[in-house]
């Protein structure tokens, strides 16, 4: 809960959210009771009671031995409800399709969430279809085109970056703050970000902040294997994505009286 909300946080609710976020972040790595209690600094008995409550509600699942814990199916229901109810995600889908059809490459829509970006929608490349959806996954904002496009919309002294060293996703990730700030200056000058194998080895990305909010919280990107990224194709990617951004910004400008979910 934000410190300036003027409302005291509810300890049990904060603990529950922290537990669910920890299990979600572990992905396909289930956790044991002692791991969860230690990670969150909660007494083992209290953690067990909380886990049993969340299992009964469907938010946490356990294996047949009752010793391993993972995120439950109710989290999927809530996540899909978020996507279904968000007007920006709904309205953006045909424009993502248009970009995908025009370029034959992978197109993403993502949202800034603290120091990370979260994928909201993806249209996979016609050349290569992933078997695992990116939707709902998060990556550090400094580590790719989507995040850098959104970081560049903010002053350098107000960037939502983690304290300490910036984590690397590949050998090309910008983990030096001075290098990152220089790159963001280039993003502001160009009007879009470029990711040269900084998120995934072998993949380049081009990110475009969507300025229907100020500062922008959403961005679109196009990902292209570097093996087929010649100068001509790169120029076409940038041109098409500029056009898609303009269409999205025009279509998604907030209507009078619409809720501001920020």
Secondary structure as the mmCIF struct_conf table of DSSP 4:
data_model
#
loop_
_struct_conf.conf_type_id
_struct_conf.id
_struct_conf.beg_label_comp_id
_struct_conf.beg_label_asym_id
_struct_conf.beg_label_seq_id
_struct_conf.end_label_comp_id
_struct_conf.end_label_asym_id
_struct_conf.end_label_seq_id
HELX_RH_3T_P HELX_RH_3T_P1 UNK A 3 UNK A 5
BEND BEND1 UNK A 7 UNK A 7
HELX_RH_AL_P HELX_RH_AL_P1 UNK A 11 UNK A 26
TURN_TY1_P TURN_TY1_P1 UNK A 27 UNK A 28
STRN STRN1 UNK A 31 UNK A 31
HELX_RH_AL_P HELX_RH_AL_P2 UNK A 33 UNK A 40
TURN_TY1_P TURN_TY1_P2 UNK A 41 UNK A 41
HELX_RH_AL_P HELX_RH_AL_P3 UNK A 44 UNK A 57
TURN_TY1_P TURN_TY1_P3 UNK A 58 UNK A 58
BEND BEND2 UNK A 59 UNK A 59
STRN STRN2 UNK A 60 UNK A 62
TURN_TY1_P TURN_TY1_P4 UNK A 64 UNK A 65
BEND BEND3 UNK A 66 UNK A 66
STRN STRN3 UNK A 69 UNK A 71
HELX_RH_AL_P HELX_RH_AL_P4 UNK A 73 UNK A 85
HELX_RH_AL_P HELX_RH_AL_P5 UNK A 87 UNK A 103
BEND BEND4 UNK A 105 UNK A 105
STRN STRN4 UNK A 106 UNK A 113
TURN_TY1_P TURN_TY1_P5 UNK A 114 UNK A 115
STRN STRN5 UNK A 116 UNK A 123
BEND BEND5 UNK A 126 UNK A 127
BEND BEND6 UNK A 131 UNK A 132
TURN_TY1_P TURN_TY1_P6 UNK A 135 UNK A 136
STRN STRN6 UNK A 138 UNK A 140
HELX_RH_3T_P HELX_RH_3T_P2 UNK A 141 UNK A 143
BEND BEND7 UNK A 144 UNK A 144
HELX_RH_AL_P HELX_RH_AL_P6 UNK A 145 UNK A 151
TURN_TY1_P TURN_TY1_P7 UNK A 152 UNK A 153
BEND BEND8 UNK A 154 UNK A 154
HELX_RH_3T_P HELX_RH_3T_P3 UNK A 156 UNK A 158
HELX_LH_PP_P HELX_LH_PP_P1 UNK A 161 UNK A 162
BEND BEND9 UNK A 163 UNK A 165
HELX_LH_PP_P HELX_LH_PP_P2 UNK A 166 UNK A 168
BEND BEND10 UNK A 169 UNK A 170
TURN_TY1_P TURN_TY1_P8 UNK A 171 UNK A 172
BEND BEND11 UNK A 173 UNK A 173
BEND BEND12 UNK A 176 UNK A 176
HELX_RH_AL_P HELX_RH_AL_P7 UNK A 177 UNK A 190
TURN_TY1_P TURN_TY1_P9 UNK A 191 UNK A 191
BEND BEND13 UNK A 192 UNK A 192
STRN STRN7 UNK A 193 UNK A 196
BEND BEND14 UNK A 197 UNK A 200
TURN_TY1_P TURN_TY1_P10 UNK A 201 UNK A 202
STRN STRN8 UNK A 203 UNK A 210
TURN_TY1_P TURN_TY1_P11 UNK A 211 UNK A 212
BEND BEND15 UNK A 213 UNK A 215
STRN STRN9 UNK A 218 UNK A 225
HELX_RH_3T_P HELX_RH_3T_P4 UNK A 226 UNK A 228
HELX_RH_AL_P HELX_RH_AL_P8 UNK A 231 UNK A 251
BEND BEND16 UNK A 252 UNK A 253
HELX_LH_PP_P HELX_LH_PP_P3 UNK A 254 UNK A 255
TURN_TY1_P TURN_TY1_P12 UNK A 256 UNK A 257
#
